[in-house]
Amino acid sequence: MAGENVLYPSGSQNMLSGNIRLGAPQGGAASASYVQLMKNTYTYTGQEQFFNDISSHAAAGAAVQQLANITCLTGTLNADDVTFETVTTSQTVQHVVIYQDGTAGVNDYLIAHYGNDAAGNPINITTNGGSITITWNATGIFALSGNCA
């Protein structure tokens, strides 16, 4: 489904169990978190666990972007906006995914899937070789009840 903004079930489970530490709010070590654009060849099912499960659908020329200046206060994740420079032309981007570095780049945990824009419309971007900027909502990227692990 292109038009769905959700946390991956396995990502939610890993966040709540402490396997994913977004922003390390209590001084612990955090792994890097990344954002990637996905083409229309990808279909969100909710069964995916790791970025490697879907990496073949990443948009060509869209170098993965690391989330910078992450904050995680009262369960709300926020970070700087990200820009994908010179995304290869003639692709259709319909998904934005967030994932976190796992073990040796193999178990990169999927965290969030975005298939709708801020107005609630399905994402449908035909690339033209230019840049694509993801501007996060002013209230944060997403929120969990309670504090992040």
C-alpha positions as CSV (number, residue, x, y, z in Angstrom):
1,M,0.0,0.0,0.0
2,A,1.5,3.3,-1.0
3,G,-0.8,5.5,1.0
4,E,-0.1,4.4,4.6
5,N,2.0,6.1,7.3
6,V,2.7,3.5,10.0
7,L,5.4,2.1,12.2
8,Y,6.6,-1.3,11.1
9,P,5.3,-3.8,13.7
10,S,8.8,-5.2,14.2
11,G,10.1,-1.7,14.6
12,S,7.6,-0.9,17.3
13,Q,8.4,-4.1,19.1
14,N,12.1,-3.4,18.9
15,M,11.7,0.2,20.2
16,L,9.6,-0.9,23.1
17,S,11.9,-3.7,24.0
18,G,15.0,-1.4,23.9
19,N,16.6,-3.0,20.9
20,I,16.3,0.3,19.0
21,R,17.6,3.4,20.8
22,L,16.5,6.5,19.0
23,G,18.6,9.4,20.2
24,A,19.7,7.6,23.4
25,P,17.8,9.9,25.7
26,Q,19.3,8.5,28.9
27,G,22.9,8.8,27.8
28,G,23.3,5.3,26.3
29,A,24.7,4.5,22.9
30,A,22.5,5.0,19.9
31,S,23.0,3.5,16.4
32,A,22.6,5.7,13.4
33,S,19.1,6.1,11.9
34,Y,18.6,6.5,8.2
35,V,15.9,7.6,5.7
36,Q,15.5,6.2,2.2
37,L,13.2,6.8,-0.8
38,M,11.5,3.7,-2.2
39,K,10.1,3.2,-5.7
40,N,6.6,2.2,-6.7
41,T,7.9,-1.4,-7.0
42,Y,7.8,-1.7,-3.2
43,T,4.5,-2.7,-1.5
44,Y,4.3,-2.2,2.3
45,T,2.9,-5.4,3.9
46,G,3.8,-5.0,7.6
47,Q,5.7,-8.2,7.5
48,E,9.1,-6.6,6.7
49,Q,11.6,-6.6,9.5
50,F,14.9,-5.4,8.1
51,F,16.0,-2.9,5.4
52,N,17.6,-5.7,3.5
53,D,14.1,-7.1,3.0
54,I,13.2,-4.1,0.8
55,S,16.5,-2.6,-0.3
56,S,16.1,-3.7,-3.9
57,H,13.3,-1.2,-4.2
58,A,15.4,1.9,-3.2
59,A,15.3,4.8,-5.6
60,A,18.4,4.9,-7.8
61,G,20.6,7.9,-7.2
62,A,18.9,8.5,-3.8
63,A,21.9,8.1,-1.5
64,V,20.6,7.1,1.9
65,Q,20.4,10.0,4.3
66,Q,21.3,9.8,8.0
67,L,18.9,11.5,10.5
68,A,20.8,14.3,12.2
69,N,20.2,16.2,15.4
70,I,17.8,13.5,16.7
71,T,15.8,14.3,19.7
72,C,13.5,11.9,21.5
73,L,11.5,13.6,24.2
74,T,8.3,12.2,25.9
75,G,8.2,9.5,23.2
76,T,8.3,11.9,20.2
77,L,11.1,11.4,17.6
78,N,12.3,14.5,15.8
79,A,15.3,15.3,13.6
80,D,16.5,17.7,10.9
81,D,14.8,17.6,7.5
82,V,16.7,15.5,4.9
83,T,17.5,16.2,1.2
84,F,18.2,13.6,-1.4
85,E,20.4,15.3,-4.0
86,T,20.1,14.6,-7.8
87,V,17.8,11.6,-7.7
88,T,18.0,9.6,-10.9
89,T,15.4,10.7,-13.4
90,S,12.3,8.7,-14.6
91,Q,11.4,6.8,-11.4
92,T,8.3,7.0,-9.4
93,V,8.9,7.4,-5.6
94,Q,5.9,6.4,-3.5
95,H,7.5,5.6,-0.1
96,V,9.8,7.0,2.5
97,V,11.2,4.6,5.1
98,I,13.2,5.1,8.3
99,Y,15.5,2.4,9.6
100,Q,18.2,2.0,12.1
101,D,21.7,0.5,11.7
102,G,21.9,-3.1,13.0
103,T,24.6,-5.6,13.2
104,A,27.3,-5.1,10.5
105,G,24.7,-3.6,8.1
106,V,22.8,-6.8,7.9
107,N,20.0,-6.4,10.5
108,D,19.1,-2.8,9.8
109,Y,15.7,-2.5,11.7
110,L,12.8,-1.0,9.8
111,I,11.1,1.6,11.9
112,A,8.6,3.7,10.0
113,H,6.9,3.7,6.6
114,Y,5.4,6.8,5.0
115,G,3.2,6.5,1.9
116,N,1.1,9.8,2.4
117,D,2.2,13.4,2.2
118,A,1.3,16.0,4.8
119,A,-2.1,16.6,3.2
120,G,-3.0,12.8,3.4
121,N,-2.5,12.2,-0.3
122,P,-0.5,9.2,-1.5
123,I,3.1,10.1,-2.3
124,N,3.7,10.0,-6.0
125,I,6.9,11.8,-7.2
126,T,8.2,11.3,-10.7
127,T,11.9,12.1,-10.4
128,N,13.6,14.5,-12.8
129,G,17.2,14.4,-11.7
130,G,16.7,17.1,-9.1
131,S,16.6,17.0,-5.3
132,I,13.8,15.7,-3.0
133,T,13.5,17.2,0.4
134,I,11.6,15.5,3.2
135,T,10.3,18.1,5.7
136,W,9.2,16.5,8.9
137,N,6.1,17.8,10.7
138,A,6.8,20.5,13.3
139,T,5.3,18.2,16.0
140,G,7.8,15.5,15.2
141,I,8.4,12.5,13.0
142,F,6.4,10.1,15.1
143,A,5.4,9.5,18.7
144,L,5.1,6.5,21.0
145,S,3.3,6.4,24.3
146,G,5.8,6.9,27.0
147,N,9.5,7.5,26.6
148,C,11.7,6.0,23.9
149,A,14.1,3.3,25.1
